[in-house]
Amino acid sequence: MLQLISRRLFGRFYVMLALRRLPTLLRLGAALLADPRVPIRLRVSVLGLLILILSPLDLPGNIPILGQFWGLTLAVTVLERFIHRWAPAEVVNANIRQLGLGHKISVRERGSRLT
């Protein structure tokens, strides 16, 4: 019983955190997807993942607790990976400055890519 309660509380906390970060991640993610300096294969891969996650085919949607916010949390995870790991650091930093998001997202160090 205690384990079930802790899982629900942690799940709600993560969902609230994801909801708060989602607008910033979507804004920067859209800018990076449109930026020609990001390799096309990376842009197509991330866009494909997001389409798959947000598509009406909701396979884990019937699983209690896990299925409730699966799409949202997975989309936030993919966008965070794209921004913080996969896209070139110089391009991410340039878009952060251009969009004025320096107070919401920290700039990336050079060389931190594809891990």
N, C-alpha and C positions, 0 to 999 in steps of 0.2 A: 504494500500500500504506500509506504513512504517513498519507495523507488518510483512509483507511478506519479506521485505528486511532484517529486523533484524533476522528473522528466518533463512534465507539463509546464512547470515554472520556468525551467531552462529553455524550453521550446518557445514559450511566449516572449521571454527576454530576447532571444535571438531574432525572433520575428520583428519585434519592435525596433531592435537595432538595425535590422535589414531595411525596414520601412523608412527609417530616418536617413539612411545612406543612399537609398535607391535614386532619388532625384539627381543627386550629384554624380553618381556613377553613370546614370543614363545620359546625362549631359556630356560628360567627358568621353564616355564610350561612343556616343554618336559622333562626336568630333573626330575621334581616332579612327572610326570606321570610314569616315569620309576623307581622311587625310591620305594622300597618295604616297607619303613616305613610309607608311606601314605596309609591309609586304601583302600582296593581294591574297596569297594563300592563307595568311593569318586572319585577314579581314573576313574572307569567305568562311573559314572554319568557325570563327566566333559568331558570325551572323547565323550560320547553320545551327550551331548549338542553341542560340537564343530562340530561334524559330522552333526547334524541336521541343525545347523546354516549355514554351508558351503556347504550343499548338493545342488544339482541342483533344488530341489523343493523350489522355491523362492516365497513363498506366498505373502509377502508384497512388492515384487519387482515392482508391477504395481502401487503403490501409489506414486504420484509425491513428490519429495523432500525426503520424508521419505525412500522410497524404494531404493534410489540411493546407499546409503552406509550402509544399514541396517545390512548386514552380517558382515562387517568389524567392525562396532562399537559394535555390540552385542558380537562378538568374543573377542574383547578387554575387554569388561565388564566382561564376564565370566572368562577370564584368570586373570584379576585383582582380582576378588572375590576369585578365587581358591588360588591365591598366598597370598593375604593379609588377608583373612578371614577364608577360609575353611581348608586348609592344616595345619598340625601341625607346630607351630612357629619354633620349634627346627630344623625340617627338612628343612623348607624354608631357615632359616639362614645358615644352613650347606651348602645348595646348592648355596646360594648367594656367600658365601666365596669360595667354590670350583670352581665356574665359573668365579670368579673375577668381580662380578657385583655390588660390594659394592658402587661404585661411581654412579650407575644408579638407584638402588633400595635400599631403607633403610631397615635395618634389622627389624624384627618383635619383638614385646614384647611378652614375654611368657604369655600364657593364653588367648591371643586374638584369639579365634577360634569359628567357627560355629555361627556367629551372622548374 
